[in-house]
Amino acid sequence: MPAHENPGPVIPTPTDARPPASQSASQHATDDVRREALRRRTFAVISHPDAGKSTLTEALALHAQVINEAGAVHGKAGRRATVSDWMDMEKARGISITSAALQFAYGEHVVNLVDTPGHSDFSEDTYRVLSAVDAAVMLVDAAKGLEPQTLKLFRVCKARGIPVITVINKWDRPGLDPLALMEEIQDQIGLVPTPLTWPVGIAGDFRGVLDRRTGGYVAYTRTAGGATRAPEERLDAGAAEQREGDVWTTSVEESELLAADGADHDQDLFLSGFTTPVLFASAILNFGVATILETLVELAPPAAPFHHGTEDADGRPAEVREVTAPFSAFVFKVQAGMDTNHRDRLAFARVCSGVFERGMVVVHAQSGRPFATKYAQSVFGRDRAVLDTAYPGDIVGLVNANALKIGDTIYVDEPVQFPPIATFAPEHFAVATAVDRGRFKQFQRGIDQLDGEGVVQVLRSDLRGNQSPVLAAVGPMQFEVASARMADEFGAAIRLETLGYSQARRTDAASAPTFAGVRGVEVLERNDGTLLVLAPDKWRMSVMERDHPDLTLEPLLAGER
């Protein structure tokens, strides 16, 4: 975490010794960027499906006073979709499929909250988001504990050095023992939990929390449907014991056990990835949400320098782009269809250094060509506003940036190119054909758009032609999204024919003819030029590796799923 600098006493400078005006202006601009970067908190929420991730996202926005009511109002008559879930399929199924960026001010800070898909079929999109944040909130269901998808996403955070704040959600419902949950976190993910709050009342009887740093009691009061901020009452330990009796005493005793085990917060250990602060909450009731937001701005790191350049002996990028360097950013997401009136395409770029100013001409690192940023927007769910200025840590939406792809870098002045975002190994494959062949242009445009967004990977070969591309996915629900969007957004309904492949490996042009000649195996080309060998199972792939040890057959990223 960058330290706040102490400039020391200001000593008047004689007029003839003052630096040139241009130098003073440059230093002032650098100080502005550093100050703004320190104000930013850019984080993602990760969880297993149905742990309450989108509900928490909405509750945080409610507590920051950027919306008046939380969207996840339960009860059939009053239920509305959350602001971050804008796609029709998301509203119908109550799940997050896309990643949504929400930016809002909170006190002296600027919060960039990037909501992520929870379903494992969309792990690749979540992985891209985690490449663009400085911290993560790991949401754990109080009744289910750590679940498979949560563990997989945590491993991504660990690999990327992203500090994690843990929130035990749904404490208003019956669940596990809190001490057992702490033990599970330490055993399964290897982080030492250091609770900042401790529940008063067992799971299902959530009365409030013990603030372990002050020893005080924060009592919560329900609101109708959990749609508005839950009132909080703060009491000292004596008043808490008088009100809650044995329930308070139990909470205090458990907190003392934690302290005896050394489970108290240490900021350096947290930022180094050895500990995780823990908070107890009920996002649906807005219990504990204000504390989560306050903890984020207090403990989460500000915008940090980004690594780039060639790797060192340990396989890590050897150079960093300081936040005060000239403007640079990288694209971590591309999304179309957010504006139903215009069907435009939005590239989400994380600002890594310098100041972004709308209208500036930047360089697209991958092509070396200039790129104008006339249409830049800030994004709040589906809603947008014109964005004039952005600083390190901010997310910029670039409209109709057709030249930009996921993983691309843009910059000014000092050249930089950030490492590409890894692509996951697909395990599901289907041939797509247009239901109406007379709408082939719309079909081709839609397929290319979905490929550019990373909704699916599109594979082609001379034998199949452009009329029958193969769609490759990490999970089958990606095919449902692709089919729905092809019909709704592009007016080109598609027919999908599932293929019997489950394995994909990277190969090269010299090796491809040999693998293409193996029975039951197919070689296809991805739009980025990568050649992939598809096989029905691991056995067939291992046989090819054994029979052709001198040929290229490399695994794709898959371990984070």
C-alpha positions as CSV (number, residue, x, y, z in Angstrom):
1,M,0.0,0.0,0.0
2,P,1.6,3.3,-1.0
3,A,2.5,5.4,2.0
4,H,1.3,8.9,2.4
5,E,4.2,11.2,1.9
6,N,5.2,13.8,4.5
7,P,6.4,16.8,2.6
8,G,8.0,18.4,5.7
9,P,8.1,22.1,6.4
10,V,7.6,24.5,3.5
11,I,10.7,26.7,3.1
12,P,10.2,29.9,1.0
13,T,12.2,29.8,-2.2
14,P,13.9,33.0,-3.4
15,T,12.4,34.3,-6.6
16,D,15.6,33.7,-8.7
17,A,15.8,30.1,-7.4
18,R,12.3,29.0,-8.2
19,P,11.8,26.2,-10.7
20,P,10.4,27.1,-14.1
21,A,6.6,27.5,-14.3
22,S,6.3,24.4,-16.5
23,Q,8.2,22.4,-13.9
24,S,5.9,23.6,-11.1
25,A,2.8,22.8,-13.2
26,S,4.2,19.3,-13.9
27,Q,4.9,18.7,-10.2
28,H,1.4,19.9,-9.3
29,A,-0.2,17.6,-11.9
30,T,1.9,14.7,-10.5
31,D,0.8,15.5,-7.0
32,D,-2.8,15.6,-8.1
33,V,-2.6,12.2,-9.7
34,R,-1.0,10.7,-6.6
35,R,-3.6,12.2,-4.3
36,E,-6.5,11.0,-6.5
37,A,-5.0,7.5,-6.7
38,L,-4.8,7.4,-2.9
39,R,-8.5,8.2,-2.7
40,R,-9.5,5.3,-5.0
41,R,-10.8,1.9,-3.8
42,T,-11.3,-0.5,-6.7
43,F,-12.6,-4.0,-5.7
44,A,-14.7,-6.9,-6.8
45,V,-17.1,-9.1,-4.9
46,I,-16.6,-12.8,-5.4
47,S,-18.7,-15.7,-4.2
48,H,-20.4,-19.0,-5.0
49,P,-23.8,-18.6,-6.8
50,D,-26.6,-17.6,-4.5
51,A,-24.4,-16.3,-1.7
52,G,-26.0,-12.8,-2.0
53,K,-23.3,-11.1,-4.2
54,S,-25.6,-8.9,-6.2
55,T,-27.7,-8.1,-3.2
56,L,-24.6,-6.9,-1.4
57,T,-23.6,-4.9,-4.4
58,E,-27.0,-3.2,-4.3
59,A,-26.8,-2.7,-0.5
60,L,-23.4,-1.0,-0.7
61,A,-24.8,1.4,-3.3
62,L,-27.7,2.1,-1.0
63,H,-25.5,2.9,1.9
64,A,-23.4,5.2,-0.3
65,Q,-26.7,7.0,-1.0
66,V,-26.4,6.6,-4.7
67,I,-29.8,4.8,-4.9
68,N,-32.9,5.3,-2.8
69,E,-34.0,1.7,-2.4
70,A,-32.2,-1.6,-2.8
71,G,-33.5,-3.6,-5.8
72,A,-33.6,-7.0,-4.2
73,V,-36.9,-6.5,-2.5
74,H,-38.2,-10.0,-1.7
75,G,-41.8,-11.0,-1.9
76,K,-43.3,-11.8,-5.3
77,A,-45.3,-8.6,-5.6
78,G,-42.5,-6.2,-4.8
79,R,-39.4,-8.0,-6.2
80,R,-37.3,-5.9,-8.5
81,A,-34.0,-6.6,-10.2
82,T,-30.8,-5.2,-8.8
83,V,-29.3,-2.3,-10.6
84,S,-26.2,-4.3,-11.5
85,D,-28.2,-7.2,-13.1
86,W,-29.6,-5.5,-16.2
87,M,-29.8,-8.3,-18.7
88,D,-33.2,-9.9,-19.2
89,M,-31.8,-13.4,-18.4
90,E,-30.3,-12.1,-15.2
91,K,-33.6,-10.6,-14.1
92,A,-35.5,-13.8,-15.0
93,R,-33.2,-16.2,-13.2
94,G,-32.0,-13.9,-10.4
95,I,-28.3,-14.5,-11.2
96,S,-25.4,-12.4,-12.4
97,I,-24.2,-13.2,-15.9
98,T,-22.3,-10.1,-16.9
99,S,-19.9,-7.9,-14.9
100,A,-21.2,-4.5,-13.9
101,A,-19.1,-1.5,-12.9
102,L,-20.5,0.8,-10.2
103,Q,-18.7,4.0,-9.3
104,F,-19.7,6.3,-6.4
105,A,-18.2,8.7,-3.9
106,Y,-18.1,7.8,-0.2
107,G,-16.8,10.4,2.1
108,E,-13.4,11.5,0.9
109,H,-13.0,8.3,-1.3
110,V,-14.1,7.2,-4.7
111,V,-15.3,3.6,-4.8
112,N,-15.1,1.5,-8.0
113,L,-17.1,-1.7,-7.3
114,V,-17.0,-4.3,-10.1
115,D,-19.8,-6.9,-9.7
116,T,-18.9,-10.2,-11.1
117,P,-20.8,-13.3,-12.4
118,G,-21.3,-15.8,-9.6
119,H,-22.1,-18.8,-11.7
120,S,-19.1,-21.1,-12.5
121,D,-20.0,-21.1,-16.2
122,F,-18.9,-17.5,-16.3
123,S,-15.6,-18.0,-14.4
124,E,-13.6,-16.5,-17.3
125,D,-15.4,-13.2,-17.0
126,T,-14.8,-13.1,-13.3
127,Y,-11.1,-13.8,-13.9
128,R,-10.9,-10.8,-16.2
129,V,-12.5,-8.6,-13.6
130,L,-10.0,-9.7,-11.0
131,S,-7.2,-8.5,-13.3
132,A,-8.6,-5.0,-12.9
133,V,-9.1,-4.6,-9.1
134,D,-6.9,-3.9,-6.1
135,A,-8.9,-5.9,-3.5
136,A,-11.7,-8.4,-3.3
137,V,-14.6,-9.0,-0.9
138,M,-15.2,-12.8,-0.5
139,L,-18.8,-13.4,0.4
140,V,-19.5,-16.6,2.4
141,D,-23.0,-18.0,3.0
142,A,-23.3,-18.5,6.8
143,A,-25.2,-21.8,6.3
144,K,-23.0,-23.3,3.6
145,G,-19.5,-22.1,4.5
146,L,-16.8,-22.1,1.8
147,E,-18.2,-23.5,-1.5
148,P,-16.3,-24.7,-4.6
149,Q,-16.7,-21.6,-6.7
150,T,-15.6,-19.4,-3.8
151,L,-12.5,-21.5,-3.3
152,K,-11.6,-21.3,-7.0
153,L,-12.0,-17.6,-7.2
154,F,-10.0,-17.2,-4.0
155,R,-7.1,-19.1,-5.6
156,V,-7.2,-16.5,-8.5
157,C,-7.0,-13.7,-5.9
158,K,-4.1,-15.4,-4.2
159,A,-2.2,-15.9,-7.5
160,R,-2.7,-12.2,-8.3
161,G,-1.7,-11.0,-4.9
162,I,-5.1,-9.4,-4.2
163,P,-5.9,-8.9,-0.5
164,V,-9.3,-10.3,0.5
165,I,-11.8,-9.1,3.0
166,T,-14.3,-11.8,4.1
167,V,-18.0,-11.2,4.7
168,I,-20.1,-13.9,6.4
169,N,-23.5,-13.2,4.8
170,K,-27.0,-14.3,5.7
171,W,-26.5,-14.3,9.4
172,D,-30.2,-13.6,9.8
173,R,-30.8,-17.2,8.8
174,P,-29.9,-20.5,10.5
175,G,-26.3,-21.3,9.8
176,L,-23.0,-22.7,11.1
177,D,-21.2,-21.8,14.3
178,P,-19.1,-18.7,13.9
179,L,-16.0,-20.2,15.4
180,A,-16.4,-23.3,13.1
181,L,-16.5,-20.9,10.1
182,M,-13.3,-19.2,11.2
183,E,-11.6,-22.6,11.4
184,E,-12.9,-23.6,8.0
185,I,-11.5,-20.4,6.4
186,Q,-8.1,-21.0,7.9
187,D,-8.0,-24.7,7.0
188,Q,-9.4,-24.4,3.4
189,I,-7.8,-21.2,2.1
190,G,-4.8,-20.8,4.4
191,L,-5.6,-17.3,5.5
192,V,-5.8,-16.4,9.1
193,P,-9.2,-14.9,9.8
194,T,-9.1,-11.7,11.9
195,P,-12.7,-10.7,12.7
196,L,-13.4,-7.0,13.0
197,T,-16.9,-7.7,14.1
198,W,-18.5,-10.7,15.9
199,P,-22.1,-11.6,15.8
200,V,-24.4,-11.0,18.8
201,G,-26.9,-13.8,18.5
202,I,-26.6,-17.1,16.8
203,A,-27.2,-17.5,13.0
204,G,-30.9,-16.9,12.5
205,D,-31.1,-14.6,15.5
206,F,-29.0,-11.6,14.3
207,R,-29.3,-8.8,16.8
208,G,-26.1,-6.9,16.0
209,V,-22.3,-7.2,16.2
210,L,-19.6,-6.7,18.7
211,D,-17.1,-4.2,17.3
212,R,-13.9,-6.0,18.3
213,R,-11.7,-2.9,18.0
214,T,-13.8,-0.7,20.3
215,G,-15.5,-3.3,22.4
216,G,-18.9,-1.6,21.7
217,Y,-22.2,-3.0,20.5
218,V,-23.8,-2.1,17.1
219,A,-27.5,-3.1,17.3
220,Y,-29.6,-3.4,14.1
221,T,-33.3,-2.7,13.4
222,R,-35.2,-4.3,10.5
223,T,-36.8,-2.2,7.8
224,A,-39.7,-3.2,5.5
225,G,-38.4,-5.7,3.0
226,G,-34.8,-4.6,3.6
227,A,-35.3,-1.9,1.0
228,T,-33.9,1.0,3.0
229,R,-30.9,1.5,5.3
230,A,-31.2,-0.4,8.6
231,P,-31.0,1.9,11.6
232,E,-28.0,1.3,13.8
233,E,-27.8,1.9,17.6
234,R,-24.4,2.0,19.2
235,L,-24.0,1.0,22.9
236,D,-21.1,0.6,25.2
237,A,-20.3,-2.9,26.7
238,G,-22.3,-2.2,29.9
239,A,-25.4,-1.2,28.1
240,A,-25.1,-4.1,25.7
241,E,-24.8,-6.6,28.5
242,Q,-27.8,-5.1,30.3
243,R,-29.9,-5.3,27.1
244,E,-28.8,-8.6,25.6
245,G,-27.7,-10.6,28.7
246,D,-26.1,-14.0,28.1
247,V,-26.2,-13.5,24.3
248,W,-23.8,-10.5,24.7
249,T,-21.7,-12.4,27.2
250,T,-21.2,-15.3,24.8
251,S,-20.1,-12.9,22.0
252,V,-17.6,-11.3,24.3
253,E,-16.2,-14.7,25.5
254,E,-15.8,-15.9,21.9
255,S,-14.1,-12.6,20.9
256,E,-11.6,-13.1,23.8
257,L,-10.9,-16.6,22.5
258,L,-10.0,-15.1,19.1
259,A,-7.8,-12.5,20.7
260,A,-6.0,-15.2,22.7
261,D,-5.3,-17.0,19.4
262,G,-3.8,-13.8,17.9
263,A,-6.8,-13.3,15.5
264,D,-6.6,-9.5,15.6
265,H,-6.2,-7.3,12.5
266,D,-2.7,-6.4,11.3
267,Q,-2.7,-4.2,8.2
268,D,0.7,-5.3,6.9
269,L,-0.3,-9.0,7.2
270,F,-3.6,-8.3,5.4
271,L,-2.0,-6.5,2.5
272,S,0.6,-9.3,2.3
273,G,-2.0,-11.9,1.9
274,F,-1.5,-13.7,5.2
275,T,-4.8,-12.7,6.9
276,T,-8.3,-11.7,6.0
277,P,-10.5,-9.3,8.0
278,V,-13.9,-10.8,8.7
279,L,-17.2,-9.1,9.0
280,F,-20.7,-10.5,9.8
281,A,-23.7,-9.2,7.8
282,S,-27.1,-9.7,6.3
283,A,-27.1,-7.9,2.9
284,I,-30.8,-8.6,2.4
285,L,-31.6,-6.8,5.6
286,N,-28.8,-4.2,5.2
287,F,-27.4,-5.4,8.5
288,G,-23.6,-4.6,8.8
289,V,-23.4,-3.2,5.3
290,A,-22.3,0.3,6.4
291,T,-19.4,-1.4,8.3
292,I,-18.4,-3.3,5.2
293,L,-18.2,0.0,3.2
294,E,-16.3,1.7,6.0
295,T,-13.9,-1.2,6.2
296,L,-13.2,-1.2,2.5
297,V,-12.3,2.5,2.4
298,E,-10.2,2.2,5.5
299,L,-8.3,-1.1,4.9
300,A,-8.4,-1.9,1.1
301,P,-5.3,-0.6,-0.8
302,P,-5.6,2.4,-3.1
303,A,-4.7,2.2,-6.8
304,A,-1.3,0.6,-7.1
305,P,1.4,0.5,-9.8
306,F,0.7,-2.1,-12.5
307,H,3.3,-4.7,-13.7
308,H,4.3,-5.0,-17.3
309,G,7.3,-5.8,-19.4
310,T,9.4,-9.0,-19.7
311,E,9.3,-11.5,-16.9
312,D,12.1,-12.0,-14.4
313,A,13.6,-15.3,-13.3
314,D,10.6,-16.0,-11.1
315,G,8.2,-15.5,-14.0
316,R,7.0,-12.1,-12.8
317,P,6.8,-8.9,-14.8
318,A,10.0,-7.0,-14.2
319,E,8.7,-3.5,-14.7
320,V,6.0,-1.4,-13.1
321,R,3.9,1.5,-14.4
322,E,3.8,4.0,-11.6
323,V,0.4,5.7,-11.0
324,T,2.1,9.1,-11.7
325,A,3.4,8.0,-15.1
326,P,1.6,9.3,-18.2
327,F,-1.9,7.9,-18.9
328,S,-2.3,4.2,-19.5
329,A,-5.1,1.7,-19.2
330,F,-6.0,-1.8,-20.2
331,V,-9.3,-3.2,-21.4
332,F,-10.7,-6.0,-19.2
333,K,-14.2,-6.3,-20.6
334,V,-16.2,-5.5,-23.7
335,Q,-20.0,-5.4,-23.6
336,A,-22.7,-4.7,-26.2
337,G,-26.4,-4.5,-25.9
338,M,-26.4,-2.4,-22.7
339,D,-28.2,0.4,-24.5
340,T,-31.2,-1.1,-26.3
341,N,-31.9,2.1,-28.2
342,H,-28.4,2.2,-29.9
343,R,-27.0,-1.3,-29.6
344,D,-23.5,0.2,-29.1
345,R,-20.4,-1.5,-27.8
346,L,-18.7,-0.5,-24.6
347,A,-15.1,-1.3,-23.7
348,F,-14.4,-1.2,-20.0
349,A,-10.8,0.1,-19.3
350,R,-9.1,0.2,-15.9
351,V,-7.0,3.4,-15.6
352,C,-3.5,2.3,-14.5
353,S,-1.6,5.6,-14.5
354,G,-1.9,9.3,-15.2
355,V,-5.1,11.2,-16.0
356,F,-7.7,10.3,-18.5
357,E,-9.3,13.3,-20.2
358,R,-12.2,12.8,-22.6
359,G,-11.3,13.6,-26.1
360,M,-7.6,12.8,-25.7
361,V,-5.9,10.8,-28.4
362,V,-4.2,7.7,-27.1
363,V,-2.1,5.0,-28.7
364,H,-3.5,1.5,-29.1
365,A,-0.5,-0.6,-28.1
366,Q,-1.4,-3.7,-30.0
367,S,-1.7,-1.9,-33.4
368,G,0.4,1.2,-32.7
369,R,-2.5,3.3,-34.1
370,P,-4.0,6.5,-32.5
371,F,-7.4,6.1,-30.9
372,A,-9.7,9.0,-30.1
373,T,-11.7,9.0,-26.9
374,K,-14.4,11.4,-27.7
375,Y,-17.2,9.1,-26.3
376,A,-16.2,8.2,-22.8
377,Q,-18.6,7.4,-20.0
378,S,-18.8,6.5,-16.4
379,V,-21.1,3.5,-15.8
380,F,-23.5,2.8,-13.0
381,G,-25.1,-0.5,-13.8
382,R,-26.9,0.1,-17.1
383,D,-27.0,3.8,-16.6
384,R,-24.2,6.0,-17.9
385,A,-23.0,9.6,-17.7
386,V,-20.5,11.5,-19.7
387,L,-17.0,11.1,-18.2
388,D,-14.6,14.0,-18.5
389,T,-11.8,12.9,-16.2
390,A,-10.6,9.7,-14.6
391,Y,-7.7,8.7,-12.4
392,P,-5.8,5.5,-11.6
393,G,-8.2,2.9,-10.2
394,D,-11.2,4.3,-12.1
395,I,-13.1,2.3,-14.8
396,V,-13.7,4.2,-18.1
397,G,-16.4,3.1,-20.5
398,L,-15.3,3.8,-24.1
399,V,-18.2,3.7,-26.5
400,N,-18.0,2.1,-29.9
401,A,-14.3,1.3,-29.4
402,N,-14.4,-1.4,-32.1
403,A,-10.6,-1.6,-32.3
404,L,-10.3,-2.5,-28.7
405,K,-10.3,-6.1,-27.5
406,I,-10.1,-7.7,-24.1
407,G,-6.5,-7.4,-22.8
408,D,-5.6,-4.4,-25.0
409,T,-3.5,-1.5,-23.7
410,I,-3.9,2.2,-24.5
411,Y,-1.5,4.9,-23.4
412,V,0.0,8.3,-24.1
413,D,3.6,9.5,-24.3
414,E,5.6,6.7,-22.7
415,P,4.9,3.4,-24.5
416,V,3.6,0.5,-22.3
417,Q,1.9,-2.8,-23.0
418,F,0.4,-4.7,-20.1
419,P,0.4,-8.6,-20.1
420,P,-2.6,-10.2,-21.9
421,I,-5.4,-11.6,-19.9
422,A,-5.3,-15.4,-20.0
423,T,-8.0,-17.4,-21.8
424,F,-9.6,-20.4,-20.1
425,A,-9.6,-23.9,-21.6
426,P,-13.1,-24.5,-23.0
427,E,-14.8,-27.8,-22.2
428,H,-18.1,-27.5,-24.1
429,F,-18.3,-27.1,-27.9
430,A,-21.3,-26.6,-30.3
431,V,-21.6,-25.8,-34.0
432,A,-23.7,-22.7,-34.6
433,T,-25.8,-22.2,-37.7
434,A,-28.3,-19.5,-38.7
435,V,-31.9,-20.6,-38.5
436,D,-32.7,-18.2,-41.3
437,R,-29.9,-18.4,-43.9
438,G,-31.1,-15.1,-45.4
439,R,-29.9,-13.3,-42.4
440,F,-26.3,-14.5,-42.7
441,K,-24.8,-10.9,-42.4
442,Q,-26.6,-10.4,-39.1
443,F,-25.5,-13.9,-38.0
444,Q,-21.8,-13.2,-38.8
445,R,-21.9,-9.8,-37.1
446,G,-23.5,-11.2,-34.0
447,I,-21.0,-14.2,-33.8
448,D,-18.1,-11.8,-34.1
449,Q,-19.6,-9.5,-31.5
450,L,-20.0,-12.3,-28.9
451,D,-16.5,-13.5,-29.6
452,G,-15.1,-10.0,-29.1
453,E,-16.9,-9.7,-25.8
454,G,-15.6,-13.1,-24.6
455,V,-19.2,-14.4,-24.2
456,V,-17.9,-17.5,-26.1
457,Q,-14.8,-18.4,-28.0
458,V,-15.4,-18.8,-31.7
459,L,-13.4,-21.4,-33.6
460,R,-13.3,-21.9,-37.4
461,S,-11.8,-24.1,-40.0
462,D,-11.7,-24.1,-43.8
463,L,-13.8,-27.3,-43.7
464,R,-16.6,-25.8,-41.6
465,G,-16.5,-22.4,-43.2
466,N,-18.0,-19.2,-41.8
467,Q,-21.5,-20.6,-42.0
468,S,-20.8,-23.2,-39.3
469,P,-18.4,-21.8,-36.7
470,V,-17.8,-23.8,-33.5
471,L,-18.7,-22.0,-30.2
472,A,-16.5,-23.0,-27.3
473,A,-17.4,-22.4,-23.7
474,V,-16.2,-23.0,-20.2
475,G,-19.8,-23.8,-19.1
476,P,-23.0,-24.6,-21.0
477,M,-24.9,-21.6,-19.8
478,Q,-22.7,-19.5,-22.0
479,F,-24.5,-21.1,-25.0
480,E,-27.8,-20.0,-23.5
481,V,-26.6,-16.4,-23.3
482,A,-25.2,-16.6,-26.8
483,S,-28.5,-18.0,-28.3
484,A,-30.6,-15.4,-26.5
485,R,-28.5,-12.5,-27.5
486,M,-28.2,-13.6,-31.2
487,A,-32.0,-13.7,-31.4
488,D,-32.8,-10.6,-29.3
489,E,-30.0,-8.2,-30.3
490,F,-29.0,-9.3,-33.8
491,G,-32.3,-10.8,-35.1
492,A,-30.4,-13.9,-36.1
493,A,-31.7,-16.9,-34.2
494,I,-29.2,-19.8,-34.2
495,R,-29.3,-23.5,-34.0
496,L,-26.7,-25.3,-31.9
497,E,-25.4,-28.8,-32.4
498,T,-23.4,-30.1,-29.5
499,L,-20.0,-31.7,-30.4
500,G,-18.5,-34.6,-28.4
501,Y,-15.3,-32.8,-27.4
502,S,-14.3,-32.0,-23.8
503,Q,-10.6,-31.2,-24.1
504,A,-8.7,-28.4,-25.8
505,R,-5.0,-27.8,-26.2
506,R,-2.9,-25.2,-28.0
507,T,-0.8,-26.2,-31.0
508,D,1.2,-24.6,-33.8
509,A,1.1,-24.6,-37.6
510,A,3.8,-27.2,-37.9
511,S,2.1,-29.6,-35.6
512,A,-1.5,-29.1,-36.7
513,P,-1.6,-31.3,-39.8
514,T,-0.5,-34.4,-37.7
515,F,-3.1,-33.9,-35.0
516,A,-5.8,-33.1,-37.7
517,G,-5.2,-36.6,-39.1
518,V,-5.9,-38.3,-35.8
519,R,-9.3,-40.0,-35.7
520,G,-11.9,-38.3,-33.5
521,V,-9.8,-35.2,-33.2
522,E,-10.2,-31.8,-34.8
523,V,-8.0,-28.7,-35.2
524,L,-9.7,-25.3,-35.3
525,E,-8.5,-21.7,-35.3
526,R,-9.5,-19.1,-32.8
527,N,-10.1,-15.6,-34.0
528,D,-6.9,-14.4,-32.4
529,G,-5.0,-16.9,-34.6
530,T,-4.4,-19.6,-31.9
531,L,-4.7,-23.1,-33.2
532,L,-6.6,-25.5,-30.8
533,V,-6.7,-29.3,-30.9
534,L,-10.0,-30.6,-29.7
535,A,-10.3,-34.2,-28.4
536,P,-13.2,-36.1,-26.8
537,D,-11.5,-36.9,-23.5
538,K,-8.3,-36.8,-21.5
539,W,-7.3,-40.3,-22.6
540,R,-7.2,-39.3,-26.3
541,M,-5.2,-36.2,-25.5
542,S,-2.7,-38.2,-23.4
543,V,-2.3,-40.7,-26.2
544,M,-1.4,-37.9,-28.6
545,E,1.1,-36.4,-26.2
546,R,2.7,-39.9,-25.8
547,D,2.8,-40.6,-29.5
548,H,4.0,-37.2,-30.6
549,P,6.3,-35.8,-27.8
550,D,8.2,-33.6,-30.3
551,L,5.0,-31.7,-31.4
552,T,3.3,-28.8,-29.7
553,L,0.4,-29.6,-27.5
554,E,0.2,-27.1,-24.7
555,P,-2.5,-26.7,-21.9
556,L,-4.6,-23.6,-21.7
557,L,-5.4,-21.9,-18.4
558,A,-7.9,-23.9,-16.5
559,G,-6.8,-24.2,-12.9
560,E,-8.8,-21.2,-11.6
561,R,-12.1,-22.7,-12.5
